Amino acid sequence: MANYDFISDLPLGNKGEDVVINDLRKMGATLISRNDDNRWDFIMENNGVQIPYEIKTDVFCKPEYDTGNLFVEVECRGKPSGIIATKAKWFVTYYKYLNEIWYIKTQRLIQLIKEHENSIRQTQNSGDKGSNTKGYLFPRWKFKDEFIIRKAI
């Protein structure tokens, strides 16, 4: 496997972000700014309140081989990442092939990890070769009541 190239993955992530931004616009929010570091992906404003969002686009979840999992990254290349590094208020996963957007408050997701740390699967080497990406695999069906799930249109 070739070395990971963040730049080549960026357009895919941006397309996923666009889907979520459009969904939030349908709910009355306005895009304030975008960001390409690990603090958040974009900020939306709704009723005068600015809210940062972290978006993950899952393109591996095709219906014919869906594992039923939600992956939550916590470390990559020896550094805190994903749910640990973000400053976003909302953590959102867009499942492109399922046409679903899963919203959860970041602090609630962190709380779920702590509450279920011994019963959810912890992973290592989950990302690209040499990244030593670590995270958690949540069975989506078991925790779906914790999320706001919307169809992506």
C-alpha positions as CSV (number, residue, x, y, z in Angstrom):
1,M,0.0,0.0,0.0
2,A,1.3,3.4,-0.9
3,N,1.9,6.1,1.7
4,Y,-1.2,8.0,2.8
5,D,-1.8,11.2,0.9
6,F,-4.1,13.6,2.8
7,I,-4.4,15.9,-0.2
8,S,-5.9,13.2,-2.4
9,D,-8.5,12.3,0.3
10,L,-9.5,16.0,0.8
11,P,-11.9,16.3,-2.1
12,L,-13.9,13.2,-0.9
13,G,-14.1,14.7,2.6
14,N,-15.1,18.1,1.3
15,K,-17.9,16.4,-0.7
16,G,-19.2,14.8,2.5
17,E,-19.0,18.1,4.3
18,D,-21.0,19.7,1.5
19,V,-23.8,17.1,2.0
20,V,-23.9,17.8,5.7
21,I,-23.8,21.6,5.2
22,N,-26.7,21.3,2.8
23,D,-28.7,19.3,5.3
24,L,-28.0,21.8,8.0
25,R,-29.1,24.6,5.7
26,K,-32.4,22.8,5.3
27,M,-32.8,23.1,9.0
28,G,-32.2,26.8,8.9
29,A,-28.4,27.1,9.6
30,T,-26.0,29.3,7.7
31,L,-22.4,28.4,6.8
32,I,-19.9,30.8,8.5
33,S,-16.5,29.3,7.7
34,R,-14.7,26.1,6.7
35,N,-11.5,24.8,8.3
36,D,-8.9,22.1,7.2
37,D,-7.2,21.3,10.5
38,N,-8.2,18.9,13.3
39,R,-10.2,21.5,15.4
40,W,-13.4,21.3,13.3
41,D,-14.4,21.1,9.7
42,F,-16.8,24.0,9.5
43,I,-18.9,26.4,11.6
44,M,-22.6,27.0,11.1
45,E,-24.8,29.6,12.6
46,N,-28.3,29.0,13.7
47,N,-30.5,31.5,15.6
48,G,-27.4,33.7,16.3
49,V,-25.3,30.8,17.8
50,Q,-22.2,29.6,16.0
51,I,-21.6,25.8,16.2
52,P,-18.5,24.0,15.0
53,Y,-19.0,20.5,13.4
54,E,-16.6,17.6,12.8
55,I,-17.5,15.5,9.7
56,K,-16.4,12.0,8.8
57,T,-17.4,10.6,5.4
58,D,-17.7,6.8,5.4
59,V,-17.3,5.4,1.8
60,F,-16.6,1.9,2.9
61,C,-20.1,1.2,4.2
62,K,-21.6,-0.2,1.0
63,P,-24.9,-2.0,1.7
64,E,-23.6,-5.3,0.3
65,Y,-20.7,-5.5,2.8
66,D,-21.7,-3.1,5.6
67,T,-20.1,-4.1,8.9
68,G,-22.7,-2.1,10.8
69,N,-20.0,-0.2,12.6
70,L,-19.3,3.4,13.3
71,F,-15.5,4.1,13.6
72,V,-14.3,6.8,15.9
73,E,-10.7,7.7,15.6
74,V,-8.7,8.8,18.7
75,E,-5.0,8.6,17.6
76,C,-3.1,8.7,14.4
77,R,0.7,8.7,13.9
78,G,1.2,8.9,17.6
79,K,-0.8,12.0,18.0
80,P,-4.3,12.6,19.4
81,S,-6.8,12.9,16.5
82,G,-10.5,12.5,15.7
83,I,-12.8,12.7,18.7
84,I,-9.9,13.5,21.0
85,A,-8.5,16.4,19.0
86,T,-11.6,18.1,17.8
87,K,-13.1,21.2,19.3
88,A,-16.4,20.7,17.5
89,K,-19.6,20.6,19.4
90,W,-21.2,18.1,17.0
91,F,-19.6,14.9,15.6
92,V,-21.2,13.8,12.3
93,T,-20.7,10.7,10.2
94,Y,-22.0,10.8,6.6
95,Y,-22.6,7.3,5.2
96,K,-22.4,8.0,1.5
97,Y,-23.7,4.6,0.3
98,L,-26.4,4.3,2.9
99,N,-27.5,7.9,2.2
100,E,-27.6,8.7,6.0
101,I,-26.2,11.4,8.2
102,W,-25.6,10.5,11.9
103,Y,-25.4,13.5,14.3
104,I,-24.3,13.3,17.9
105,K,-22.9,15.9,20.3
106,T,-19.1,15.4,20.6
107,Q,-19.3,15.3,24.4
108,R,-22.0,12.6,24.3
109,L,-19.9,10.5,22.0
110,I,-16.9,10.8,24.3
111,Q,-19.2,9.8,27.2
112,L,-20.4,6.7,25.3
113,I,-16.8,5.7,24.7
114,K,-16.0,6.0,28.4
115,E,-19.2,4.2,29.5
116,H,-18.7,1.3,27.0
117,E,-14.9,1.2,26.7
118,N,-14.8,-2.4,27.8
119,S,-17.6,-3.6,25.6
120,I,-16.8,-1.7,22.3
121,R,-14.0,-2.9,20.1
122,Q,-10.8,-0.9,20.3
123,T,-8.7,-1.0,17.2
124,Q,-5.1,-0.3,16.2
125,N,-3.6,0.0,12.7
126,S,-7.1,0.9,11.4
127,G,-6.0,3.6,9.0
128,D,-3.5,3.7,6.1
129,K,-0.3,1.7,6.3
130,G,2.1,3.0,8.9
131,S,-0.3,5.4,10.5
132,N,-1.0,3.2,13.6
133,T,-4.5,4.7,13.7
134,K,-6.4,3.8,16.8
135,G,-10.0,4.1,17.5
136,Y,-13.3,2.4,18.5
137,L,-15.8,0.5,16.5
138,F,-19.4,1.0,17.7
139,P,-22.1,-1.3,16.5
140,R,-24.4,1.4,15.0
141,W,-27.7,-0.5,15.7
142,K,-26.8,-0.8,19.4
143,F,-26.3,3.0,19.8
144,K,-28.6,4.4,17.1
145,D,-31.0,5.9,19.7
146,E,-28.1,8.2,20.8
147,F,-27.9,9.8,17.3
148,I,-30.0,12.0,15.2
149,I,-30.2,10.2,11.9
150,R,-31.3,12.0,8.8
151,K,-31.5,10.9,5.1
152,A,-29.1,12.7,2.9
153,I,-30.9,14.2,0.0
